[in-house]
Amino acid sequence: MPRSFYQWIYEKSSEIQSDRYNSMSASVKMIRFLIFLSGILMILTYFIFINAEMKLIIVQSDWISNDLFFTLSSGAFASTLVVLLSEVRHYLTLKRDNQDQLFFQLVSIYGQLLIMQNSMKRLIENLAESVSEPLLDQSIYICRQNIAFIFNLDYTTFCSKEKVKQTLQLFIRDKFAIESLFTDCIYLKIAINADKQTHLQKCGTQGCITAQDYNTSQVLIRLQKDIAPWLIKINSYLEHLDNSVSNRYNWTSKRDNMLLYENNYTIKTLEDFLKEDKIY
């Protein structure tokens, strides 16, 4: 074979090898390349074997022979096959790891949305409790980190209709819609400041803002209502993902526990925080 073929093999394998360890797309490219290469070597080995049997071209000297060609080609084929099997194993490991990452990121989003909803529900029900401006900031920050991670997740498969990939694509399709929900949360701070201004005009002091104040109350009710369908949608993504991997995560049970102990999924009040006994 000409030298350019070997050079192409080297350049192609080097290009893929550079980022294959953390990339499913690179692993898929490597597997396809190895399948192609092993196919070429298998055909070459077969023709060398047929040539040796039929004695079409006889190469026989002290340094080289038909047997040597057969040994080299069959050895190269066997080695490539071993590397291919190793790469397939690496791909399956990456695939499982990325499935786990997708699941945990979606669970985190679901949990943070639950915290936001429960915290606002508590404030609406307990009118004496003050509403702080950074109430939703931490949950929004965590959700945006989760979304960015999912958006950049390299989940490349050989089949475009693979179920987990479909779940990922559905979520990415809704990325900007859920981002708009987090953007709307800024209106809680605007409402609190508007009610502070009202207090200042009426009483000469900003006072303590609660869900009794009109603007704050309306925004809390609106945001709580807007979060509800997203909890349903994220839950459907998680159910679809779990079903795609034969209920490996047992999501339904985990979700039921989260809803059963929903008091754990809320922002603590100052009183609850001060009552905690922490051991360091």
Sequence and secondary structure as in RCSB ss.txt:
>XXXX:A:sequence
MPRSFYQWIYEKSSEIQSDRYNSMSASVKMIRFLIFLSGILMILTYFIFINAEMKLIIVQSDWISNDLFFTLSSG
AFASTLVVLLSEVRHYLTLKRDNQDQLFFQLVSIYGQLLIMQNSMKRLIENLAESVSEPLLDQSIYICRQNIAFI
FNLDYTTFCSKEKVKQTLQLFIRDKFAIESLFTDCIYLKIAINADKQTHLQKCGTQGCITAQDYNTSQVLIRLQK
DIAPWLIKINSYLEHLDNSVSNRYNWTSKRDNMLLYENNYTIKTLEDFLKEDKIY
>XXXX:A:secstr
  HHHHHHHHHHHHHHHTTGGG HHHHHHHHHHHHHHHHHHHHHHHHHHHHHHHTSS  BSSS BHHHHHHHHHH
HHHHHHHHHHHHHHHHHHHHHHHHHHHHHHHHHHHHHHHHHHHHHHHHHH TTSB  GGGGHHHHHHHHHHHHHH
HT     S TT HHHHHHHHHHHTHHHHHHHHHHTHHHHHHHHHHHHHHHHHHSS    BTTSHHHHHHHHHHHH
HHHHHHHHHHHHHHHHHHHTTTSS HHHHHHHHHHTGGGSS   HHHHHH     
